[in-house]
């Protein structure tokens, strides 16, 4: 009995000690909660009944040089479910049933998101990018269903559709892998919209604003009791381009209405290198990525053509390159511009007979350029030599990138005897003749030809093209100037060489193959080209620069129509429309005149221009 009593007393003592320890722990815990860390736990309790709804800041706008917003923002709404107290299936099913039609979602998808919110207890985004049409019905539903909340945001909008789409780009949702790579201090969240291409991607950090948010106090049923804090967003910085709105639109409309709807048009300021227009066709409408989620948008393929033909397409320049051949012959000093060379419609090089696009008869330098006579340039090139032509070609940076800050720019291909000699291969007379008229292995981009036109117009300044003038912060008002003139190289030809080139190119517009761009009140200089294509129909080129009568050129351009067949007929009308837009002229085209040295009718002449080089 004594042993039993001792054992019982020991066990009782142990239990009393454990109880004392447990009491002490509880007491210490109460002291910790109510005294030591009272404020911390109070804040935690507040957070438990606080929901945060983030508001995406408006992206910075994109303006043309003349102040037209070509990328802006439109009102949009996001719809949230704040975890409510009721969790019974009947209630949740009814909620999903009533919300689904207004969210343009299936009941199953809405229910899945609502159940997720119930499980996590956090604010759950049911739908974003809703139009104002849905807001009235959704606001009414807020009265019947606790825990649903509508918040105003913005969405990206491109008011002119595919305007400069290859330059401006588009936005899209960020996936988890992209999110992990992003600077988290900028407030990115999963599914944040970011630039995927073009300016939207390149200037993402500038265009992205600082997000805001609404801090809500909710009760145990998820109903909003009050707004604790409304943190306002700050819009992103605005980007100002060098593009001229009317000029860009004229280029795009011209390409769209061309024979094939495929090509590119680029215009530069020959005094600075600023890009006045950069169009690539076919274009795409970036609005397909940012349509309202509750609208019946037509199902469009998101597989767009991001290929920027203006900077990535490479083709032979054809007869626009005859300017280089002419410059090389003039620099050589042995070319008599008054000397007439007979064109019987072909040139016999010995191994092969090279044809001309027409029979021109005796032509001097100015008629040879203005009528794009191949035979004239065959003879001149044979006498001048391919090495001299290549030297001038290099002066204008053929075979090299223009230096524009755009991804994927192609350099083209320099054509001349130097590389053949380096590779210990032969250069033939036929190579010289092909080079003289811009055919063979010579390849350029439309942007390169615009840079070349600007270099000739400026009498030798090869500028680096740029397309952003400045960035203006909407938060600080600070302006960051990016548009800077940068001369990459000087094509130092003799002054008299440029004088004769100007005269010949003016004659080409007034009385030759480029007469489609003869415009009253302007001094226009131009050259056509039809690039041979072994894979199908020929390509059309038109290169020009112009200024107001008696003034220096203020615009240089190159127009390319893929499979357009003729430079004058396919690309010429686009070039004219661009010049009229730039100089604010809307007069009808002047009646075409028949060249004095060609006794054909105007209609026959136009037909021949389609095959002219």
C-alpha positions in Angstrom: 0.0 0.0 0.0 2.9 2.3 0.9 4.5 1.7 -2.5 1.3 2.4 -4.3 0.9 5.7 -2.4 4.4 6.7 -3.2 3.9 5.9 -6.9 0.6 7.9 -6.9 2.2 10.9 -5.2 5.1 10.9 -7.7 2.7 10.7 -10.7 0.6 13.5 -9.2 3.7 15.6 -8.6 4.7 15.1 -12.2 1.3 16.1 -13.5 1.4 19.2 -11.3 4.8 20.1 -12.7 3.6 19.5 -16.3 0.5 21.6 -15.6 2.6 24.3 -14.1 4.9 24.3 -17.1 1.9 24.4 -19.5 0.4 27.2 -17.6 3.7 29.1 -17.7 4.0 28.5 -21.5 0.4 29.8 -21.9 1.1 32.8 -19.7 4.3 33.6 -21.6 2.4 33.2 -24.9 -0.3 35.6 -23.7 2.3 38.1 -22.6 4.0 37.7 -26.0 0.7 38.3 -27.9 -0.8 41.0 -25.7 2.3 42.9 -24.6 5.6 42.1 -26.4 4.3 41.7 -29.9 0.9 43.2 -29.5 1.3 45.7 -32.5 2.6 43.0 -34.8 -0.3 40.6 -34.1 -2.7 43.5 -34.4 -1.4 44.3 -37.9 -1.7 40.6 -38.8 -5.2 40.5 -37.6 -6.0 43.6 -39.7 -4.4 42.0 -42.8 -6.6 39.0 -42.2 -9.7 41.2 -42.9 -8.0 43.3 -45.6 -7.9 42.5 -49.3 -5.6 44.2 -51.8 -6.7 44.7 -55.4 -3.9 45.9 -57.7 -4.5 48.4 -60.4 -2.3 48.3 -63.4 -1.0 51.7 -64.4 -1.6 53.1 -67.9 1.3 52.5 -70.2 3.0 55.5 -71.7 1.6 56.7 -75.0 3.4 56.7 -78.3 3.2 59.8 -80.4 4.2 60.7 -83.9 6.3 63.8 -84.5 3.2 65.8 -85.3 1.5 64.9 -82.1 -0.8 62.0 -83.0 -1.2 59.3 -80.4 -0.8 56.0 -82.2 -0.6 53.9 -79.1 -2.7 55.0 -76.1 -5.0 53.6 -73.5 -8.7 52.9 -73.1 -10.9 52.3 -70.0 -11.2 48.7 -68.9 -12.4 46.9 -65.7 -11.3 43.9 -63.7 -13.8 41.9 -61.7 -12.7 40.2 -58.4 -14.2 37.7 -56.0 -13.3 38.4 -52.3 -13.6 35.2 -50.4 -17.1 35.1 -48.8 -18.3 33.3 -45.7 -20.9 31.2 -47.6 -19.3 28.1 -49.1 -22.3 25.9 -49.8 -22.4 24.5 -53.4 -25.8 25.8 -54.2 -24.8 29.4 -53.5 -21.6 29.2 -55.4 -23.3 27.6 -58.4 -25.9 30.3 -58.5 -23.2 32.9 -58.3 -21.3 31.4 -61.2 -24.6 31.1 -63.2 -25.4 34.8 -62.8 -21.8 36.1 -63.5 -20.9 33.9 -66.5 -23.0 35.7 -69.2 -21.6 39.1 -68.3 -18.0 37.8 -68.2 -18.3 35.9 -71.5 -17.1 32.8 -69.6 -18.5 29.4 -69.0 -20.2 28.7 -65.7 -17.6 25.9 -65.0 -14.7 28.4 -65.5 -16.3 31.0 -63.2 -17.1 28.3 -60.6 -13.5 27.0 -60.7 -12.1 30.5 -60.0 -14.6 31.2 -57.2 -13.9 27.9 -55.5 -10.2 28.7 -55.7 -10.9 32.0 -53.9 -12.9 30.2 -51.2 -10.1 27.8 -50.6 -7.3 30.3 -50.5 -9.2 33.1 -48.8 -7.6 35.6 -51.1 -9.0 38.0 -53.7 -9.4 36.1 -56.9 -9.4 37.7 -60.3 -12.4 36.4 -62.2 -12.0 38.5 -65.4 -10.0 41.4 -66.6 -10.1 43.8 -69.5 -13.9 44.2 -69.4 -15.6 46.9 -71.4 -17.9 49.5 -70.0 -20.8 47.6 -71.4 -20.6 45.0 -68.8 -20.1 47.3 -65.8 -23.7 48.2 -65.2 -24.9 44.6 -64.9 -21.9 43.7 -62.7 -22.4 46.6 -60.4 -25.9 45.5 -59.9 -24.8 42.0 -59.0 -22.6 43.4 -56.4 -25.7 44.3 -54.4 -26.9 40.6 -54.4 -23.6 38.8 -54.0 -21.2 39.7 -51.2 -17.6 39.5 -52.1 -17.7 40.5 -55.8 -15.9 43.8 -56.6 -15.3 45.8 -59.8 -12.2 47.9 -60.2 -11.3 50.3 -63.0 -8.1 50.0 -64.9 -6.9 50.6 -68.5 -6.0 48.6 -71.5 -3.7 49.2 -74.4 -5.3 50.7 -77.5 -4.0 51.3 -81.0 -6.5 53.8 -82.5 -5.1 53.5 -86.0 -4.9 49.7 -86.1 -1.9 48.5 -88.0 -0.3 52.0 -88.2 3.5 51.4 -88.1 2.9 48.0 -86.5 6.3 46.6 -87.3 7.9 49.6 -85.6 5.5 50.0 -82.6 5.0 46.3 -81.9 2.4 44.9 -79.5 1.9 43.7 -75.9 1.0 40.4 -74.4 0.7 38.6 -71.0 3.9 37.7 -69.2 4.4 34.0 -68.3 6.1 32.6 -65.2 9.5 32.3 -66.9 9.5 35.9 -68.1 8.3 37.0 -64.6 11.2 35.4 -62.9 13.6 37.2 -65.2 12.0 40.6 -64.6 13.1 43.3 -62.2 10.7 42.6 -59.3 11.1 46.1 -58.0 9.1 47.3 -61.0 6.0 45.6 -59.6 5.4 43.0 -62.3 3.0 40.2 -61.4 2.1 37.0 -63.2 0.1 37.8 -66.3 1.2 41.4 -66.3 1.1 42.9 -69.8 4.5 43.6 -71.3 5.9 44.6 -74.7 6.5 41.6 -76.9 7.9 43.4 -80.0 9.0 46.7 -81.4 8.9 49.9 -79.4 6.6 48.3 -76.9 9.4 45.8 -76.0 12.4 48.0 -76.5 11.1 50.7 -74.2 9.2 48.5 -71.8 10.8 49.9 -68.7 10.0 53.5 -69.8 6.4 52.7 -71.0 5.5 50.7 -67.9 4.0 52.9 -65.1 3.9 52.4 -61.4 0.9 50.3 -60.4 -1.6 51.4 -57.8 -4.0 49.4 -55.7 -7.1 49.5 -53.5 -6.8 48.3 -49.9 -10.2 47.1 -48.8 -11.6 46.3 -45.4 -13.9 43.3 -45.7 -16.1 41.5 -43.2 -16.2 37.7 -42.5 -18.5 37.3 -45.5 -16.1 39.1 -47.9 -18.3 42.2 -48.1 -16.4 45.5 -48.6 -16.9 47.6 -45.5 -14.5 50.5 -46.4 -11.6 51.5 -48.5 -8.6 51.7 -46.3 -6.3 53.2 -48.9 -6.5 54.0 -52.5 -3.0 54.1 -53.9 -3.0 56.0 -57.2 -1.1 54.7 -60.2 1.4 56.7 -62.1 1.3 56.4 -65.9 4.4 55.4 -67.8 6.6 57.7 -69.9 5.5 58.9 -73.3 7.6 58.1 -76.4 7.7 60.6 -79.2 8.7 59.2 -82.6 10.1 61.0 -85.6 7.4 59.6 -87.9 5.2 62.0 -89.9 1.6 60.7 -89.5 0.2 61.6 -92.9 3.4 60.4 -94.6 3.3 57.1 -92.8 -0.3 56.6 -93.6 0.2 57.4 -97.2 3.0 54.8 -97.4 0.9 52.1 -95.8 -2.2 52.8 -97.8 -0.1 52.8 -101.0 1.5 49.5 -100.2 -1.9 47.9 -99.2 -3.4 49.0 -102.5 -0.4 48.0 -104.7 -0.5 45.1 -107.1 0.5 42.5 -104.6 0.0 44.3 -101.2 3.6 43.3 -100.3 6.6 45.6 -100.0 8.1 48.4 -98.0 8.4 52.1 -98.0 10.9 54.2 -96.0 11.4 57.9 -95.8 14.2 59.8 -94.1 15.1 63.4 -93.4 18.3 63.9 -95.5 19.4 66.6 -93.2 19.4 64.5 -90.0 18.7 60.9 -90.7 15.4 61.0 -88.8 12.9 58.3 -90.0 9.9 60.0 -91.4 8.1 56.8 -92.4 8.8 53.1 -92.2 6.2 50.8 -93.5 6.2 47.1 -94.2 3.4 45.2 -95.9 1.5 43.1 -95.0 1.1 44.8 -91.7 -0.9 43.5 -88.7 -3.3 45.0 -86.2 -1.9 44.8 -82.6 -5.4 45.4 -81.2 -6.0 41.6 -81.7 -3.9 41.1 -78.6 -5.8 43.6 -76.4 -9.5 43.2 -77.3 -12.1 43.4 -74.5 -12.6 40.0 -73.0 -16.4 40.3 -72.8 -16.9 41.3 -76.4 -17.6 39.0 -79.3 -14.3 39.6 -81.0 -13.9 37.6 -84.2 -11.5 34.8 -83.8 -8.3 36.0 -85.3 -5.0 34.1 -85.5 -2.4 35.5 -83.1 0.2 34.2 -85.5 1.1 37.5 -87.1 3.8 38.3 -89.7 6.5 40.0 -87.6 8.9 40.0 -90.6 9.9 43.6 -91.2 10.6 43.7 -94.9 11.9 47.3 -94.7 14.9 46.2 -92.7 15.1 42.4 -93.2 14.1 42.0 -96.9 17.1 41.9 -99.2 16.8 42.3 -103.0 18.8 43.6 -106.0 18.5 47.4 -106.2 18.2 47.2 -110.0 18.5 50.5 -111.9 18.4 52.6 -108.8 22.0 51.5 -108.5 22.9 53.2 -111.8 23.4 56.3 -109.7 26.5 54.6 -108.3 27.8 53.6 -111.7 27.2 57.1 -113.0 29.1 58.6 -110.0 32.0 56.2 -110.5 32.3 57.2 -114.2 32.0 60.9 -113.3 34.6 60.6 -110.6 37.0 58.9 -113.0 37.0 62.1 -115.1 36.8 60.4 -118.5 33.0 60.6 -118.9 31.8 63.2 -121.4 28.2 63.8 -120.5 27.5 65.1 -124.0 28.8 62.0 -125.7 26.1 59.9 -127.3 26.1 56.1 -127.1 23.9 54.2 -129.5 21.4 51.8 -128.0 20.2 49.2 -130.6 18.4 47.3 -127.8 21.2 45.0 -126.9 24.9 44.9 -126.0 27.3 42.2 -127.2 29.9 41.5 -124.5 31.5 38.7 -126.5 30.6 35.7 -124.5 27.0 36.9 -124.2 24.5 39.4 -125.5 22.9 41.6 -122.8 19.5 43.1 -123.7 18.2 46.5 -122.9 14.5 47.0 -122.0 14.0 49.2 -125.1 15.7 50.5 -128.2 16.7 54.0 -127.3 19.0 55.0 -130.2 21.7 57.6 -129.5 21.6 58.8 -125.9 23.8 61.1 -123.9 24.4 60.9 -120.1 21.2 62.7 -119.1 19.0 60.7 -121.4 20.9 57.5 -120.4 19.9 58.1 -116.8 16.4 59.5 -117.4 15.4 56.7 -119.7 17.3 54.1 -117.7 19.1 52.8 -120.8 21.0 49.6 -119.9 23.2 49.7 -123.0 24.5 53.2 -122.0 25.6 51.9 -118.6 27.0 48.7 -120.1 29.4 50.8 -122.2 30.2 53.2 -119.4 30.8 50.4 -116.9 33.1 48.6 -119.3 35.2 51.7 -119.7 35.1 52.7 -116.0 35.8 49.3 -114.6 34.2 47.3 -111.8 36.8 48.3 -109.2 35.9 52.0 -109.6 32.2 51.2 -109.2 32.9 49.1 -106.1 34.9 52.0 -104.5 31.9 54.3 -104.8 29.6 51.5 -103.6 31.7 51.3 -100.5 31.6 55.1 -99.9 27.8 54.8 -99.5 28.1 51.8 -97.2 26.6 49.2 -99.4 26.9 45.7 -97.9 26.7 47.1 -94.4 23.9 47.7 -91.9 22.4 51.2 -91.8 23.0 51.3 -88.0 19.3 51.8 -87.1 18.4 50.5 -83.7 16.1 47.8 -84.8 16.5 44.0 -84.3 17.2 41.7 -87.2 18.5 44.3 -89.7 20.1 42.7 -92.7 23.3 44.1 -94.2 22.7 43.0 -97.7 25.6 42.0 -99.9 28.4 44.1 -101.4 29.1 43.1 -105.0 32.5 43.7 -106.6 35.8 42.2 -107.7 37.6 42.7 -104.3 35.9 39.7 -102.6 36.4 37.6 -105.7 40.1 38.4 -105.7 40.3 37.6 -102.0 38.7 34.3 -102.6 40.9 33.7 -105.6 38.0 33.4 -108.0 37.5 35.1 -111.4 35.6 38.3 -112.1 34.1 38.3 -115.6 32.9 41.0 -117.9 29.3 39.8 -117.4 29.8 40.5 -113.6 30.7 44.1 -114.4 27.7 44.5 -116.7 25.3 43.1 -114.0 26.9 45.3 -111.4 26.4 48.4 -113.5 22.6 48.0 -113.5 22.2 46.8 -109.9 21.7 43.1 -110.7 23.8 40.0 -109.9 24.9 39.3 -106.4 24.2 42.8 -105.1 21.5 42.9 -102.4 20.0 45.7 -100.4 17.2 46.4 -98.0 14.6 49.1 -98.6 16.0 51.0 -95.6 19.4 50.9 -97.2 18.1 52.4 -100.4 16.4 55.2 -98.4 19.7 55.8 -96.6 21.4 56.0 -100.0 18.8 58.4 -101.3 19.3 60.6 -98.3 23.1 60.5 -98.7 22.9 61.6 -102.3 20.4 64.3 -101.3 22.7 65.6 -98.6 25.7 65.4 -101.0 27.5 62.7 -99.2 26.3 62.5 -95.5 25.5 58.8 -94.7 23.4 59.2 -91.6 22.5 56.6 -89.0 18.7 56.4 -89.2 16.8 57.0 -85.9 13.1 56.9 -85.1 12.7 58.1 -81.5 13.0 61.8 -80.8 12.4 62.0 -77.1 10.9 60.3 -74.0 8.8 62.4 -71.6 8.2 61.1 -68.0 4.6 61.5 -66.8 5.9 61.2 -63.2 8.6 63.9 -63.2 8.0 65.8 -66.4 11.7 65.2 -67.3 12.5 64.9 -71.1 15.1 62.5 -72.3 16.2 63.5 -75.8 17.3 60.5 -77.9 17.1 61.9 -81.4 20.7 62.7 -82.3 22.2 63.2 -85.7 25.0 60.8 -86.4 27.1 60.8 -89.6 28.5 57.3 -90.1 30.5 58.1 -93.2 31.1 60.8 -95.7 30.8 59.9 -99.4 33.3 62.5 -100.5 32.6 62.8 -104.3 33.5 65.9 -106.3 31.0 68.8 -106.0 30.6 68.7 -109.8 29.8 64.9 -109.6 26.9 65.7 -107.2 25.8 68.6 -109.5 25.5 66.3 -112.5 23.8 63.6 -110.5 21.2 66.1 -109.3 20.7 67.3 -112.8 20.3 63.8 -114.2 17.9 62.7 -111.5 15.8 65.9 -112.0 15.7 65.1 -115.7 14.5 61.6 -114.9 11.5 63.1 -113.0 10.8 65.8 -115.6 11.1 63.7 -118.8 12.0 60.1 -118.0 10.9 57.0 -116.2 10.3 58.7 -112.9 7.9 61.3 -114.3 5.1 59.9 -112.1 6.5 62.0 -109.2 6.7 65.3 -111.1 4.9 67.6 -108.8 4.3 71.3 -109.4 6.0 73.5 -106.7 8.5 70.8 -105.8 12.0 70.0 -106.9 11.9 66.2 -107.2 14.8 63.9 -108.1 14.2 60.3 -108.7 15.2 56.9 -110.2 13.1 53.8 -111.0 14.2 50.2 -110.9 12.8 46.8 -111.8 14.7 44.0 -110.2 14.9 40.7 -112.0 13.5 37.8 -110.0 14.3 34.2 -111.1 11.6 32.9 -108.8 8.7 34.8 -110.2 7.5 38.3 -111.3 10.1 41.1 -111.1 10.2 43.6 -108.1 9.5 47.3 -108.4 11.7 50.1 -107.0 11.3 53.8 -106.8 13.9 56.0 -105.1 13.5 59.8 -104.8 14.3 62.9 -102.8 12.6 66.3 -102.9 12.3 69.8 -101.5 10.2 72.8 -102.0 11.1 74.6 -105.2 14.4 76.4 -104.8 15.1 74.8 -101.4 17.3 71.9 -100.3 15.8 68.4 -100.2 13.9 67.7 -96.9 12.8 64.2 -97.6 14.4 61.1 -99.2 12.5 57.9 -99.8 12.6 54.4 -101.2 9.6 52.4 -102.2 9.7 48.7 -102.9 6.8 46.5 -104.2 7.5 42.8 -104.1 6.5 41.1 -107.4 5.3 44.6 -108.6 6.9 44.0 -112.1 7.7 47.7 -112.8 9.3 50.3 -110.6 7.4 53.2 -112.2 4.0 51.6 -112.5 4.0 49.8 -109.1 6.2 51.9 -106.8 5.9 55.3 -108.5 2.3 56.0 -107.4 3.2 55.2 -103.8 6.2 57.6 -103.9 4.0 60.3 -105.3 1.3 59.9 -102.7 4.0 60.0 -100.0 5.5 63.3 -101.3 2.0 64.8 -101.6 1.3 63.8 -98.0 4.5 65.2 -96.7 4.2 68.5 -98.5 0.4 68.7 -97.8 -0.5 68.6 -101.5 -3.7 66.9 -102.6 -3.9 68.0 -106.2 -4.6 65.4 -108.9 -1.7 63.9 -110.8 -0.6 65.9 -113.8 -1.2 64.4 -117.3 1.7 62.3 -118.3 3.7 63.5 -121.3 5.4 61.5 -123.9 9.3 61.8 -123.8 10.6 63.7 -126.8 13.1 61.1 -127.6 10.5 58.3 -127.8 7.8 58.7 -130.4 5.4 56.2 -128.7 2.0 57.1 -127.2 1.8 57.7 -123.4 -0.1 54.5 -123.0 2.6 52.5 -124.8 5.2 54.2 -122.8 3.6 53.3 -119.5 3.4 49.7 -120.6 7.1 49.7 -121.4 7.9 51.3 -118.0 6.6 48.1 -116.3 9.6 46.2 -117.7 12.1 49.0 -117.5 15.1 48.7 -115.2 
